[in-house]
Amino acid sequence: MHRHVPLWTILAVLLISLSMSGCSNRNQKQREINVFAAISLTDALTEIGDQFTEDEQIKVYFNFGASTTLQRQVEKGASADLFISASSQQIDDLNKLDLLEDNSRSNILANNLVIVSDIKSDIQLDTINQLHNPTISRVAIGQPEIVPAGTYAKEALLYYDLWTKLKPKLILGIDVRATLAYVAAGNVDLAIVYETDTTLNDNVKVVYKIPSKAHTPIVYPAVILRNSKQKQIAYRFVNYLKTSRAMTIFEKHGFTSLSPKTVPETSQ
């Protein structure tokens, strides 16, 4: 004999089930973070993000690109919780638009600027002024308007009074990785890139290290977006970037830490 189940009981069970499903989805959503980051950080941050996910059970989604391109995406309302730029300029511009969480800015890393050639090239530079030699026909840099590495490169060339002289030789990359690819593929004689980029490709070698006095200090600020719905997690991730564990990974990829290694390791 089949027992009749009241309709209201069925509806109650359905409502409870839907409610639990909704809570599960919300909890899952609360365990995610969207990070916009300079493309030069791709390898290091991907490794650190995987480690953070393993330690904290929080998924990190990255959007890597030229810093100015990412800035413009944020200005247009792109969903980001944290932005790590390769230059202070993008952070300053976003701050003027009141798009950043107050007092959340933190300089994480530093970098250097170098001139590289193909590994098989016999080009040698004793001074940066030799870039003007007629034997060097093409030099790649990032587009100064959108690529911080290109901005720093332009500053250095202006410092040495080479910008106007070299303009006809310059090939502009859409980001620092594209700039590196030009020289690795043999499409240009030399490229000006970050020192960290030289760890990514065995087909290039450093022929000259540009003195830091020639350009604005290369720093990587991290900042939390005002409209982030995951601010607590964003702060946790920034703190994680300052741990010895994360800094070891950054330094393996050639970056210089700007944070004292005094941040406690996150418990596992």
Secondary structure by P-SEA (a helix, b strand, c coil): cbbbbbaaaaaaaaaaaaaaaaaaaaaaaaabbbbbbcccaaaaaaaaaaaaaaaccbbbbbbbccaaaaaaaaaacccccbbbbccaaaaaaaaaaccccccccccccccccccccccccccccccccccccccccbbbbccccccaaaaaaaaaaaaacccccccccbbbbccaaaaaaaaaacccccccccaaaaaccccccccccccccccccbbbbbbbbcccccaaaaaaaaaaaacaaaaaaaaaaccccccccccccccc
